[in-house]
């Protein structure tokens, strides 16, 4: 009777561990998916801003070509274009840094998931061994 109860407790513990493992993996996947979605949204926003800035630079360049400006006006316009170019360069650097950070975070999450899966597999293996030993003892007692 005690062995049966112990075996049932072991089975229950095993099922609970499998549930916790499944929940952990599900949560990890949801977190990774949410972060990936945020990264995509940020990339879309930055891409749109970059496109708008490029359009602005293109329009300014066309306006410069079409108009006959004095040397002072031309210098001001060129300075404005250089500033726009610098801003675009900074945005590209920022996006690149954000992407690298997100990739590192994804790598860390994958490592955590692998560690959790290994730990769970080890625990399941131990419980299976204990269950097998209990079954053998029960059979021997019969």
N, CA, C and O atoms as CSV, one atom per row, in Angstrom:
chain,resi,resn,atom,element,x,y,z
A,1,UNK,N,N,0.832,-1.207,0.000
A,1,UNK,CA,C,0.000,0.000,0.000
A,1,UNK,C,C,0.871,1.263,0.000
A,1,UNK,O,O,0.603,2.218,-0.729
A,2,UNK,N,N,1.918,1.247,0.833
A,2,UNK,CA,C,2.848,2.380,0.906
A,2,UNK,C,C,3.606,2.560,-0.390
A,2,UNK,O,O,3.860,3.682,-0.828
A,3,UNK,N,N,3.969,1.424,-1.007
A,3,UNK,CA,C,4.673,1.507,-2.295
A,3,UNK,C,C,3.762,2.084,-3.359
A,3,UNK,O,O,4.185,2.910,-4.169
A,4,UNK,N,N,2.513,1.650,-3.357
A,4,UNK,CA,C,1.563,2.181,-4.342
A,4,UNK,C,C,1.395,3.685,-4.166
A,4,UNK,O,O,1.369,4.442,-5.136
A,5,UNK,N,N,1.283,4.091,-2.938
A,5,UNK,CA,C,1.138,5.525,-2.665
A,5,UNK,C,C,2.396,6.281,-3.119
A,5,UNK,O,O,2.298,7.351,-3.719
A,6,UNK,N,N,3.561,5.725,-2.832
A,6,UNK,CA,C,4.822,6.357,-3.252
A,6,UNK,C,C,4.907,6.418,-4.771
A,6,UNK,O,O,5.337,7.417,-5.348
A,7,UNK,N,N,4.483,5.314,-5.411
A,7,UNK,CA,C,4.491,5.288,-6.889
A,7,UNK,C,C,3.530,6.347,-7.438
A,7,UNK,O,O,3.862,7.047,-8.394
A,8,UNK,N,N,2.368,6.463,-6.852
A,8,UNK,CA,C,1.398,7.481,-7.297
A,8,UNK,C,C,1.947,8.885,-7.079
A,8,UNK,O,O,1.777,9.768,-7.919
A,9,UNK,N,N,2.607,9.080,-5.938
A,9,UNK,CA,C,3.202,10.391,-5.664
A,9,UNK,C,C,4.291,10.705,-6.676
A,9,UNK,O,O,4.408,11.841,-7.135
A,10,UNK,N,N,5.091,9.695,-7.028
A,10,UNK,CA,C,6.143,9.893,-8.024
A,10,UNK,C,C,5.544,10.238,-9.378
A,10,UNK,O,O,6.031,11.120,-10.084
A,11,UNK,N,N,4.464,9.515,-9.731
A,11,UNK,CA,C,3.803,9.807,-11.012
A,11,UNK,C,C,3.232,11.219,-11.004
A,11,UNK,O,O,3.360,11.952,-11.984
A,12,UNK,N,N,2.609,11.593,-9.905
A,12,UNK,CA,C,2.038,12.939,-9.791
A,12,UNK,C,C,3.132,14.000,-9.895
A,12,UNK,O,O,2.974,15.011,-10.579
A,13,UNK,N,N,4.251,13.747,-9.198
A,13,UNK,CA,C,5.376,14.706,-9.258
A,13,UNK,C,C,5.912,14.812,-10.673
A,13,UNK,O,O,6.243,15.902,-11.140
A,14,UNK,N,N,5.998,13.672,-11.358
A,14,UNK,CA,C,6.479,13.669,-12.742
A,14,UNK,C,C,5.547,14.479,-13.639
A,14,UNK,O,O,6.004,15.272,-14.463
A,15,UNK,N,N,4.247,14.277,-13.477
A,15,UNK,CA,C,3.273,15.037,-14.279
A,15,UNK,C,C,3.362,16.532,-13.968
A,15,UNK,O,O,3.286,17.368,-14.868
A,16,UNK,N,N,3.523,16.856,-12.688
A,16,UNK,CA,C,3.644,18.266,-12.311
A,16,UNK,C,C,4.890,18.889,-12.928
A,16,UNK,O,O,4.850,20.021,-13.409
A,17,UNK,N,N,6.010,18.139,-12.913
A,17,UNK,CA,C,7.247,18.654,-13.516
A,17,UNK,C,C,7.084,18.859,-15.014
A,17,UNK,O,O,7.564,19.843,-15.576
A,18,UNK,N,N,6.398,17.914,-15.654
A,18,UNK,CA,C,6.173,18.061,-17.094
A,18,UNK,C,C,5.327,19.301,-17.369
A,18,UNK,O,O,5.562,20.011,-18.346
A,19,UNK,N,N,4.341,19.560,-16.507
A,19,UNK,CA,C,3.503,20.753,-16.661
A,19,UNK,C,C,4.296,22.029,-16.479
A,19,UNK,O,O,4.158,22.976,-17.253
A,20,UNK,N,N,5.140,22.049,-15.437
A,20,UNK,CA,C,5.988,23.232,-15.179
A,20,UNK,C,C,6.936,23.451,-16.349
A,20,UNK,O,O,7.140,24.580,-16.796
A,21,UNK,N,N,7.515,22.352,-16.843
A,21,UNK,CA,C,8.434,22.439,-17.989
A,21,UNK,C,C,7.694,23.009,-19.196
A,21,UNK,O,O,8.208,23.897,-19.876
A,22,UNK,N,N,6.503,22.509,-19.463
A,22,UNK,CA,C,5.718,23.004,-20.601
A,22,UNK,C,C,5.370,24.472,-20.450
A,22,UNK,O,O,5.453,25.244,-21.405
A,23,UNK,N,N,4.976,24.854,-19.227
A,23,UNK,CA,C,4.643,26.262,-18.973
A,23,UNK,C,C,5.866,27.147,-19.158
A,23,UNK,O,O,5.771,28.231,-19.734
A,24,UNK,N,N,7.009,26.691,-18.673
A,24,UNK,CA,C,8.244,27.480,-18.803
A,24,UNK,C,C,8.614,27.665,-20.268
A,24,UNK,O,O,8.983,28.762,-20.689
A,25,UNK,N,N,8.515,26.603,-21.031
A,25,UNK,CA,C,8.839,26.696,-22.464
A,25,UNK,C,C,7.848,27.622,-23.158
A,25,UNK,O,O,8.235,28.441,-23.991
A,26,UNK,N,N,6.566,27.490,-22.812
A,26,UNK,CA,C,5.540,28.353,-23.419
A,26,UNK,C,C,5.796,29.820,-23.094
A,26,UNK,O,O,5.710,30.683,-23.968
A,27,UNK,N,N,6.112,30.095,-21.825
A,27,UNK,CA,C,6.403,31.474,-21.414
A,27,UNK,C,C,7.632,32.001,-22.137
A,27,UNK,O,O,7.651,33.143,-22.595
A,28,UNK,N,N,8.651,31.170,-22.235
A,28,UNK,CA,C,9.878,31.558,-22.929
A,28,UNK,C,C,9.592,31.870,-24.390
A,28,UNK,O,O,10.075,32.867,-24.927
A,29,UNK,N,N,8.807,31.015,-25.025
A,29,UNK,CA,C,8.466,31.262,-26.436
A,29,UNK,C,C,7.656,32.538,-26.593
A,29,UNK,O,O,7.879,33.299,-27.535
A,30,UNK,N,N,6.711,32.785,-25.680
A,30,UNK,CA,C,5.909,34.010,-25.751
A,30,UNK,C,C,6.795,35.233,-25.579
A,30,UNK,O,O,6.641,36.224,-26.292
A,31,UNK,N,N,7.726,35.162,-24.630
A,31,UNK,CA,C,8.636,36.286,-24.398
A,31,UNK,C,C,9.487,36.550,-25.635
A,31,UNK,O,O,9.645,37.692,-26.069
A,32,UNK,N,N,10.035,35.464,-26.197
A,32,UNK,CA,C,10.867,35.616,-27.397
A,32,UNK,C,C,10.038,36.175,-28.552
A,32,UNK,O,O,10.516,37.025,-29.304
A,33,UNK,N,N,8.809,35.706,-28.695
A,33,UNK,CA,C,7.938,36.175,-29.767
A,33,UNK,C,C,7.603,37.657,-29.584
A,33,UNK,O,O,7.609,38.426,-30.546
A,34,UNK,N,N,7.313,38.048,-28.348
A,34,UNK,CA,C,6.982,39.451,-28.070
A,34,UNK,C,C,8.185,40.351,-28.352
A,34,UNK,O,O,8.038,41.421,-28.941
A,35,UNK,N,N,9.376,39.915,-27.930
A,35,UNK,CA,C,10.575,40.715,-28.184
A,35,UNK,C,C,10.862,40.806,-29.675
A,35,UNK,O,O,11.256,41.862,-30.172
A,36,UNK,N,N,10.669,39.719,-30.377
A,36,UNK,CA,C,10.869,39.720,-31.836
A,36,UNK,C,C,9.880,40.667,-32.502
A,36,UNK,O,O,10.245,41.408,-33.415
A,37,UNK,N,N,8.618,40.645,-32.044
A,37,UNK,CA,C,7.600,41.544,-32.599
A,37,UNK,C,C,7.966,43.003,-32.322
A,37,UNK,O,O,7.832,43.854,-33.201
A,38,UNK,N,N,8.428,43.291,-31.106
A,38,UNK,CA,C,8.841,44.659,-30.771
A,38,UNK,C,C,10.011,45.090,-31.638
A,38,UNK,O,O,10.055,46.230,-32.100
A,39,UNK,N,N,10.961,44.185,-31.862
A,39,UNK,CA,C,12.116,44.508,-32.700
A,39,UNK,C,C,11.655,44.790,-34.126
A,39,UNK,O,O,12.122,45.737,-34.759
A,40,UNK,N,N,10.739,43.965,-34.629
A,40,UNK,CA,C,10.227,44.189,-35.991
A,40,UNK,C,C,9.511,45.538,-36.096
A,40,UNK,O,O,9.705,46.284,-37.056
A,41,UNK,N,N,8.675,45.839,-35.087
A,41,UNK,CA,C,7.954,47.110,-35.103
A,41,UNK,C,C,8.933,48.276,-35.069
A,41,UNK,O,O,8.759,49.260,-35.788
A,42,UNK,N,N,9.964,48.165,-34.231
A,42,UNK,CA,C,10.967,49.233,-34.136
A,42,UNK,C,C,11.714,49.371,-35.466
A,42,UNK,O,O,11.982,50.481,-35.926
A,43,UNK,N,N,12.046,48.235,-36.071
A,43,UNK,CA,C,12.734,48.261,-37.368
A,43,UNK,C,C,11.834,48.903,-38.431
A,43,UNK,O,O,12.309,49.692,-39.248
A,44,UNK,N,N,10.531,48.568,-38.422
A,44,UNK,CA,C,9.606,49.162,-39.383
A,44,UNK,C,C,9.522,50.676,-39.189
A,44,UNK,O,O,9.528,51.441,-40.153
A,45,UNK,N,N,9.444,51.088,-37.926
A,45,UNK,CA,C,9.370,52.527,-37.623
A,45,UNK,C,C,10.641,53.233,-38.092
A,45,UNK,O,O,10.583,54.271,-38.750
A,46,UNK,N,N,11.787,52.651,-37.742
A,46,UNK,CA,C,13.054,53.268,-38.141
A,46,UNK,C,C,13.228,53.268,-39.656
A,46,UNK,O,O,13.772,54.214,-40.226
A,47,UNK,N,N,12.764,52.208,-40.300
A,47,UNK,CA,C,12.843,52.140,-41.757
A,47,UNK,C,C,11.978,53.236,-42.386
A,47,UNK,O,O,12.378,53.880,-43.356
A,48,UNK,N,N,10.801,53.431,-41.823
A,48,UNK,CA,C,9.914,54.486,-42.320
A,48,UNK,C,C,10.547,55.868,-42.100
A,48,UNK,O,O,10.525,56.718,-42.990
A,49,UNK,N,N,11.109,56.076,-40.908
A,49,UNK,CA,C,11.763,57.357,-40.621
A,49,UNK,C,C,12.954,57.573,-41.555
A,49,UNK,O,O,13.183,58.680,-42.042
A,50,UNK,N,N,13.700,56.512,-41.793
A,50,UNK,CA,C,14.841,56.599,-42.686
A,50,UNK,C,C,14.390,56.952,-44.097
A,50,UNK,O,O,15.014,57.782,-44.759
A,51,UNK,N,N,13.322,56.333,-44.558
A,51,UNK,CA,C,12.784,56.615,-45.884
A,51,UNK,C,C,12.324,58.075,-45.988
A,51,UNK,O,O,12.578,58.753,-46.983
A,52,UNK,N,N,11.640,58.537,-44.931
A,52,UNK,CA,C,11.194,59.935,-44.919
A,52,UNK,C,C,12.398,60.884,-44.955
A,52,UNK,O,O,12.391,61.882,-45.675
A,53,UNK,N,N,13.415,60.562,-44.179
A,53,UNK,CA,C,14.612,61.415,-44.158
A,53,UNK,C,C,15.308,61.398,-45.518
A,53,UNK,O,O,15.792,62.432,-45.978
A,54,UNK,N,N,15.361,60.235,-46.161
A,54,UNK,CA,C,15.961,60.152,-47.492
A,54,UNK,C,C,15.156,60.971,-48.497
A,54,UNK,O,O,15.727,61.643,-49.356
A,55,UNK,N,N,13.826,60.913,-48.386
A,55,UNK,CA,C,12.977,61.723,-49.261
A,55,UNK,C,C,13.247,63.208,-49.046
A,55,UNK,O,O,13.302,63.988,-49.997
A,56,UNK,N,N,13.416,63.585,-47.777
A,56,UNK,CA,C,13.704,64.987,-47.463
A,56,UNK,C,C,15.026,65.410,-48.097
A,56,UNK,O,O,15.117,66.474,-48.708
A,57,UNK,N,N,16.044,64.573,-47.948
A,57,UNK,CA,C,17.354,64.875,-48.539
A,57,UNK,C,C,17.232,64.951,-50.063
A,57,UNK,O,O,17.785,65.853,-50.692
A,58,UNK,N,N,16.511,64.006,-50.645
A,58,UNK,CA,C,16.326,63.993,-52.106
A,58,UNK,C,C,15.606,65.275,-52.570
A,58,UNK,O,O,15.999,65.889,-53.562
A,59,UNK,N,N,14.568,65.660,-51.853
A,59,UNK,CA,C,13.833,66.884,-52.212
A,59,UNK,C,C,14.722,68.117,-52.081
A,59,UNK,O,O,14.699,69.008,-52.931
A,60,UNK,N,N,15.501,68.153,-51.006
A,60,UNK,CA,C,16.394,69.300,-50.826
A,60,UNK,C,C,17.425,69.360,-51.954
A,60,UNK,O,O,17.752,70.438,-52.450
A,61,UNK,N,N,17.929,68.195,-52.353
A,61,UNK,CA,C,18.914,68.150,-53.433
A,61,UNK,C,C,18.292,68.633,-54.745
A,61,UNK,O,O,18.913,69.388,-55.494
A,62,UNK,N,N,17.057,68.190,-55.016
A,62,UNK,CA,C,16.373,68.633,-56.245
A,62,UNK,C,C,16.123,70.137,-56.222
A,62,UNK,O,O,16.270,70.821,-57.235
A,63,UNK,N,N,15.742,70.640,-55.047
A,63,UNK,CA,C,15.503,72.079,-54.930
A,63,UNK,C,C,16.794,72.863,-55.160
A,63,UNK,O,O,16.785,73.920,-55.791
A,64,UNK,N,N,17.897,72.336,-54.642
A,64,UNK,CA,C,19.182,73.001,-54.851
A,64,UNK,C,C,19.544,73.039,-56.334
A,64,UNK,O,O,20.006,74.056,-56.851
A,65,UNK,N,N,19.322,71.901,-57.007
A,65,UNK,CA,C,19.651,71.830,-58.430
A,65,UNK,C,C,18.790,72.785,-59.248
A,65,UNK,O,O,19.272,73.413,-60.191
A,66,UNK,N,N,17.512,72.892,-58.882
A,66,UNK,CA,C,16.585,73.703,-59.671
A,66,UNK,C,C,16.780,75.202,-59.440
A,66,UNK,O,O,16.543,76.006,-60.342
A,67,UNK,N,N,17.203,75.571,-58.262
A,67,UNK,CA,C,17.294,77.003,-57.932
A,67,UNK,C,C,18.723,77.509,-58.082
A,67,UNK,O,O,19.693,76.772,-57.904
A,68,UNK,N,N,18.814,78.757,-58.407
A,68,UNK,CA,C,20.141,79.376,-58.467
A,68,UNK,C,C,20.301,80.156,-57.173
A,68,UNK,O,O,19.704,81.213,-56.973
A,69,UNK,N,N,21.123,79.596,-56.311
A,69,UNK,CA,C,21.286,80.169,-54.987
A,69,UNK,C,C,22.616,80.902,-54.901
A,69,UNK,O,O,23.570,80.599,-55.617
A,70,UNK,N,N,22.643,81.824,-54.047
A,70,UNK,CA,C,23.909,82.525,-53.805
A,70,UNK,C,C,24.843,81.582,-53.054
A,70,UNK,O,O,24.406,80.556,-52.532
A,71,UNK,N,N,26.102,81.922,-53.002
A,71,UNK,CA,C,27.092,81.062,-52.350
A,71,UNK,C,C,26.738,80.823,-50.880
A,71,UNK,O,O,26.899,79.708,-50.385
A,72,UNK,N,N,26.262,81.847,-50.180
A,72,UNK,CA,C,25.890,81.703,-48.761
A,72,UNK,C,C,24.706,80.755,-48.593
A,72,UNK,O,O,24.698,79.888,-47.719
A,73,UNK,N,N,23.690,80.947,-49.468
A,73,UNK,CA,C,22.515,80.063,-49.406
A,73,UNK,C,C,22.905,78.621,-49.715
A,73,UNK,O,O,22.426,77.680,-49.083
A,74,UNK,N,N,23.787,78.472,-50.703
A,74,UNK,CA,C,24.237,77.138,-51.089
A,74,UNK,C,C,24.971,76.464,-49.925
A,74,UNK,O,O,24.759,75.281,-49.658
A,75,UNK,N,N,25.841,77.225,-49.228
A,75,UNK,CA,C,26.557,76.661,-48.076
A,75,UNK,C,C,25.582,76.232,-46.985
A,75,UNK,O,O,25.747,75.172,-46.382
A,76,UNK,N,N,24.559,77.060,-46.731
A,76,UNK,CA,C,23.561,76.707,-45.716
A,76,UNK,C,C,22.828,75.420,-46.092
A,76,UNK,O,O,22.629,74.538,-45.258
A,77,UNK,N,N,22.439,75.331,-47.340
A,77,UNK,CA,C,21.719,74.140,-47.801
A,77,UNK,C,C,22.604,72.892,-47.675
A,77,UNK,O,O,22.147,71.839,-47.230
A,78,UNK,N,N,23.863,73.025,-48.067
A,78,UNK,CA,C,24.788,71.895,-47.957
A,78,UNK,C,C,24.996,71.492,-46.500
A,78,UNK,O,O,25.078,70.306,-46.180
A,79,UNK,N,N,25.081,72.492,-45.620
A,79,UNK,CA,C,25.205,72.176,-44.187
A,79,UNK,C,C,23.977,71.417,-43.697
A,79,UNK,O,O,24.096,70.471,-42.918
A,80,UNK,N,N,22.810,71.828,-44.149
A,80,UNK,CA,C,21.564,71.132,-43.771
A,80,UNK,C,C,21.571,69.689,-44.255
A,80,UNK,O,O,21.164,68.777,-43.535
A,81,UNK,N,N,22.041,69.496,-45.487
A,81,UNK,CA,C,22.117,68.129,-46.038
A,81,UNK,C,C,23.102,67.300,-45.223
A,81,UNK,O,O,22.840,66.136,-44.920
A,82,UNK,N,N,24.238,67.903,-44.868
A,82,UNK,CA,C,25.225,67.180,-44.062
A,82,UNK,C,C,24.645,66.801,-42.689
A,82,UNK,O,O,24.886,65.707,-42.177
A,83,UNK,N,N,23.882,67.726,-42.115
A,83,UNK,CA,C,23.256,67.422,-40.824
A,83,UNK,C,C,22.254,66.267,-40.966
A,83,UNK,O,O,22.213,65.369,-40.126
A,84,UNK,N,N,21.448,66.299,-42.035
A,84,UNK,CA,C,20.501,65.206,-42.296
A,84,UNK,C,C,21.256,63.891,-42.478
A,84,UNK,O,O,20.856,62.848,-41.961
A,85,UNK,N,N,22.353,63.967,-43.222
A,85,UNK,CA,C,23.168,62.775,-43.463
A,85,UNK,C,C,23.720,62.233,-42.146
A,85,UNK,O,O,23.717,61.022,-41.928
A,86,UNK,N,N,24.191,63.112,-41.272
A,86,UNK,CA,C,24.722,62.705,-39.970
A,86,UNK,C,C,23.625,62.070,-39.112
A,86,UNK,O,O,23.851,61.064,-38.440
A,87,UNK,N,N,22.440,62.672,-39.146
A,87,UNK,CA,C,21.313,62.108,-38.390
A,87,UNK,C,C,20.984,60.710,-38.899
A,87,UNK,O,O,20.746,59.798,-38.108
A,88,UNK,N,N,20.971,60.543,-40.212
A,88,UNK,CA,C,20.699,59.220,-40.788
A,88,UNK,C,C,21.770,58.218,-40.363
A,88,UNK,O,O,21.466,57.072,-40.032
A,89,UNK,N,N,22.989,58.649,-40.376
A,89,UNK,CA,C,24.088,57.782,-39.969
A,89,UNK,C,C,23.927,57.359,-38.505
A,89,UNK,O,O,24.152,56.197,-38.165
A,90,UNK,N,N,23.544,58.290,-37.651
A,90,UNK,CA,C,23.321,57.983,-36.236
A,90,UNK,C,C,22.148,57.018,-36.075
A,90,UNK,O,O,22.206,56.110,-35.247
A,91,UNK,N,N,21.077,57.207,-36.863
A,91,UNK,CA,C,19.926,56.303,-36.788
A,91,UNK,C,C,20.327,54.891,-37.209
A,91,UNK,O,O,19.921,53.911,-36.585
A,92,UNK,N,N,21.119,54.796,-38.261
A,92,UNK,CA,C,21.577,53.478,-38.716
A,92,UNK,C,C,22.423,52.825,-37.624
A,92,UNK,O,O,22.268,51.633,-37.355
A,93,UNK,N,N,23.310,53.585,-36.997
A,93,UNK,CA,C,24.138,53.044,-35.905
A,93,UNK,C,C,23.270,52.588,-34.741
A,93,UNK,O,O,23.514,51.540,-34.144
A,94,UNK,N,N,22.264,53.377,-34.427
A,94,UNK,CA,C,21.348,53.035,-33.329
A,94,UNK,C,C,20.591,51.751,-33.634
A,94,UNK,O,O,20.463,50.885,-32.768
A,95,UNK,N,N,20.088,51.623,-34.859
A,95,UNK,CA,C,19.357,50.413,-35.253
A,95,UNK,C,C,20.284,49.203,-35.197
A,95,UNK,O,O,19.885,48.137,-34.728
A,96,UNK,N,N,21.495,49.359,-35.665
A,96,UNK,CA,C,22.462,48.259,-35.646
A,96,UNK,C,C,22.748,47.827,-34.210
A,96,UNK,O,O,22.817,46.632,-33.921
A,97,UNK,N,N,22.914,48.791,-33.316
A,97,UNK,CA,C,23.171,48.473,-31.907
A,97,UNK,C,C,21.962,47.772,-31.285
A,97,UNK,O,O,22.121,46.808,-30.537
A,98,UNK,N,N,20.762,48.252,-31.592
A,98,UNK,CA,C,19.548,47.614,-31.066
A,98,UNK,C,C,19.431,46.179,-31.559
A,98,UNK,O,O,19.069,45.281,-30.798
A,99,UNK,N,N,19.734,45.969,-32.826
A,99,UNK,CA,C,19.656,44.618,-33.383
A,99,UNK,C,C,20.646,43.686,-32.679
A,99,UNK,O,O,20.316,42.541,-32.369
A,100,UNK,N,N,21.848,44.178,-32.433
A,100,UNK,CA,C,22.862,43.359,-31.752
A,100,UNK,C,C,22.401,43.011,-30.335
A,100,UNK,O,O,22.564,41.878,-29.881
A,101,UNK,N,N,21.826,43.996,-29.644
A,101,UNK,CA,C,21.326,43.760,-28.289
A,101,UNK,C,C,20.215,42.719,-28.303
A,101,UNK,O,O,20.206,41.812,-27.471
A,102,UNK,N,N,19.283,42.837,-29.235
A,102,UNK,CA,C,18.175,41.871,-29.324
A,102,UNK,C,C,18.699,40.478,-29.657
A,102,UNK,O,O,18.199,39.484,-29.131
A,103,UNK,N,N,19.693,40.403,-30.519
A,103,UNK,CA,C,20.266,39.094,-30.857
A,103,UNK,C,C,20.916,38.465,-29.635
A,103,UNK,O,O,20.800,37.258,-29.420
A,104,UNK,N,N,21.605,39.281,-28.825
A,104,UNK,CA,C,22.206,38.763,-27.591
A,104,UNK,C,C,21.127,38.273,-26.631
A,104,UNK,O,O,21.277,37.228,-25.999
A,105,UNK,N,N,20.027,39.045,-26.525
A,105,UNK,CA,C,18.940,38.650,-25.637
A,105,UNK,C,C,18.310,37.338,-26.108
A,105,UNK,O,O,17.990,36.470,-25.296
A,106,UNK,N,N,18.136,37.202,-27.409
A,106,UNK,CA,C,17.566,35.965,-27.955
A,106,UNK,C,C,18.499,34.795,-27.660
A,106,UNK,O,O,18.041,33.720,-27.272
A,107,UNK,N,N,19.810,34.996,-27.842
A,107,UNK,CA,C,20.787,33.946,-27.536
A,107,UNK,C,C,20.714,33.545,-26.063
A,107,UNK,O,O,20.759,32.358,-25.738
A,108,UNK,N,N,20.601,34.532,-25.175
A,108,UNK,CA,C,20.502,34.236,-23.746
A,108,UNK,C,C,19.236,33.443,-23.441
A,108,UNK,O,O,19.264,32.494,-22.657
A,109,UNK,N,N,18.130,33.835,-24.064
A,109,UNK,CA,C,16.872,33.114,-23.842
A,109,UNK,C,C,16.968,31.677,-24.349
A,109,UNK,O,O,16.457,30.757,-23.711
A,110,UNK,N,N,17.614,31.486,-25.482
A,110,UNK,CA,C,17.776,30.129,-26.008
A,110,UNK,C,C,18.656,29.297,-25.076
A,110,UNK,O,O,18.387,28.116,-24.858
A,111,UNK,N,N,19.702,29.909,-24.529
A,111,UNK,CA,C,20.559,29.192,-23.583
A,111,UNK,C,C,19.779,28.805,-22.329
A,111,UNK,O,O,19.922,27.694,-21.818
A,112,UNK,N,N,18.956,29.728,-21.838
A,112,UNK,CA,C,18.125,29.428,-20.662
A,112,UNK,C,C,17.174,28.279,-20.971
A,112,UNK,O,O,16.993,27.371,-20.159
A,113,UNK,N,N,16.567,28.333,-22.158
A,113,UNK,CA,C,15.636,27.277,-22.539
A,113,UNK,C,C,16.356,25.930,-22.593
A,113,UNK,O,O,15.838,24.933,-22.091
A,114,UNK,N,N,17.538,25.892,-23.193
A,114,UNK,CA,C,18.300,24.641,-23.280
A,114,UNK,C,C,18.656,24.122,-21.886
A,114,UNK,O,O,18.548,22.924,-21.623
A,115,UNK,N,N,19.075,25.012,-21.003
A,115,UNK,CA,C,19.415,24.623,-19.635
A,115,UNK,C,C,18.190,24.060,-18.920
A,115,UNK,O,O,18.271,23.030,-18.251
A,116,UNK,N,N,17.071,24.733,-19.064
A,116,UNK,CA,C,15.828,24.277,-18.445
A,116,UNK,C,C,15.428,22.910,-18.984
A,116,UNK,O,O,15.013,22.033,-18.227
A,117,UNK,N,N,15.555,22.735,-20.286
A,117,UNK,CA,C,15.183,21.454,-20.891
A,117,UNK,C,C,16.109,20.347,-20.396
A,117,UNK,O,O,15.644,19.246,-20.105
A,118,UNK,N,N,17.418,20.619,-20.295
A,118,UNK,CA,C,18.363,19.619,-19.804
A,118,UNK,C,C,18.054,19.248,-18.359
A,118,UNK,O,O,18.045,18.069,-18.004
A,119,UNK,N,N,17.803,20.255,-17.527
A,119,UNK,CA,C,17.483,20.017,-16.122
A,119,UNK,C,C,16.214,19.181,-15.996
A,119,UNK,O,O,16.158,18.237,-15.209
A,120,UNK,N,N,15.212,19.532,-16.768
A,120,UNK,CA,C,13.944,18.803,-16.725
A,120,UNK,C,C,14.141,17.365,-17.179
A,120,UNK,O,O,13.600,16.438,-16.576
A,121,UNK,N,N,14.919,17.178,-18.245
A,121,UNK,CA,C,15.174,15.822,-18.737
A,121,UNK,C,C,15.909,14.996,-17.684
A,121,UNK,O,O,15.612,13.814,-17.503
A,122,UNK,N,N,16.854,15.604,-16.996
A,122,UNK,CA,C,17.567,14.889,-15.938
A,122,UNK,C,C,16.614,14.509,-14.814
A,122,UNK,O,O,16.665,13.391,-14.300
A,123,UNK,N,N,15.746,15.439,-14.434
A,123,UNK,CA,C,14.800,15.160,-13.361
A,123,UNK,C,C,13.810,14.066,-13.776
A,123,UNK,O,O,13.461,13.202,-12.972
A,124,UNK,N,N,13.369,14.109,-15.009
A,124,UNK,CA,C,12.457,13.082,-15.507
A,124,UNK,C,C,13.160,11.726,-15.490
A,124,UNK,O,O,12.563,10.720,-15.108
A,125,UNK,N,N,14.409,11.700,-15.899
A,125,UNK,CA,C,15.183,10.461,-15.918
A,125,UNK,C,C,15.305,9.891,-14.509
A,125,UNK,O,O,15.127,8.689,-14.314
A,126,UNK,N,N,15.602,10.731,-13.534
A,126,UNK,CA,C,15.724,10.283,-12.139
A,126,UNK,C,C,14.386,9.729,-11.663
A,126,UNK,O,O,14.344,8.669,-11.038
A,127,UNK,N,N,13.302,10.427,-11.949
A,127,UNK,CA,C,11.978,9.958,-11.529
A,127,UNK,C,C,11.626,8.641,-12.205
A,127,UNK,O,O,11.034,7.761,-11.580
A,128,UNK,N,N,11.985,8.499,-13.472
A,128,UNK,CA,C,11.710,7.251,-14.172
A,128,UNK,C,C,12.497,6.105,-13.542
A,128,UNK,O,O,11.974,5.000,-13.397
A,129,UNK,N,N,13.750,6.361,-13.166
A,129,UNK,CA,C,14.554,5.338,-12.508
A,129,UNK,C,C,13.943,4.957,-11.165
A,129,UNK,O,O,13.836,3.778,-10.828
A,130,UNK,N,N,13.546,5.973,-10.406
A,130,UNK,CA,C,12.917,5.704,-9.113
A,130,UNK,C,C,11.618,4.932,-9.295
A,130,UNK,O,O,11.324,4.009,-8.536
A,131,UNK,N,N,10.856,5.307,-10.285
A,131,UNK,CA,C,9.598,4.618,-10.563
A,131,UNK,C,C,9.871,3.167,-10.936
A,131,UNK,O,O,9.155,2.266,-10.497
A,132,UNK,N,N,10.905,2.936,-11.745
A,132,UNK,CA,C,11.271,1.577,-12.148
A,132,UNK,C,C,11.700,0.762,-10.933
A,132,UNK,O,O,11.327,-0.402,-10.794
A,133,UNK,N,N,12.485,1.383,-10.057
A,133,UNK,CA,C,12.913,0.689,-8.845
A,133,UNK,C,C,11.727,0.353,-7.953
A,133,UNK,O,O,11.659,-0.739,-7.389
A,134,UNK,N,N,10.790,1.292,-7.826
A,134,UNK,CA,C,9.594,1.053,-7.015
A,134,UNK,C,C,8.759,-0.069,-7.615
A,134,UNK,O,O,8.219,-0.904,-6.889
A,135,UNK,N,N,8.653,-0.085,-8.925
A,135,UNK,CA,C,7.884,-1.137,-9.596
A,135,UNK,C,C,8.543,-2.488,-9.354
A,135,UNK,O,O,7.866,-3.479,-9.079
A,136,UNK,N,N,9.868,-2.520,-9.459
A,136,UNK,CA,C,10.607,-3.764,-9.207
A,136,UNK,C,C,10.409,-4.228,-7.775
A,136,UNK,O,O,10.192,-5.416,-7.539
A,137,UNK,N,N,10.478,-3.313,-6.814
A,137,UNK,CA,C,10.278,-3.664,-5.411
A,137,UNK,C,C,8.863,-4.179,-5.159
A,137,UNK,O,O,8.656,-5.129,-4.405
A,138,UNK,N,N,7.875,-3.516,-5.820
A,138,UNK,CA,C,6.487,-3.962,-5.668
A,138,UNK,C,C,6.331,-5.377,-6.209
A,138,UNK,O,O,5.690,-6.224,-5.587
A,139,UNK,N,N,6.917,-5.621,-7.362
A,139,UNK,CA,C,6.831,-6.951,-7.967
A,139,UNK,C,C,7.533,-7.976,-7.085
A,139,UNK,O,O,7.061,-9.103,-6.939
A,140,UNK,N,N,8.661,-7.583,-6.499
A,140,UNK,CA,C,9.397,-8.506,-5.605
A,140,UNK,C,C,8.581,-8.808,-4.357
A,140,UNK,O,O,8.614,-9.932,-3.857
A,141,UNK,N,N,7.858,-7.836,-3.853
A,141,UNK,CA,C,7.038,-8.031,-2.650
A,141,UNK,C,C,5.843,-8.932,-2.933
A,141,UNK,O,O,5.361,-9.625,-2.037
A,142,UNK,N,N,5.375,-8.927,-4.142
A,142,UNK,CA,C,4.240,-9.773,-4.506
A,142,UNK,C,C,4.714,-11.185,-4.583
A,142,UNK,O,O,3.926,-12.085,-4.876
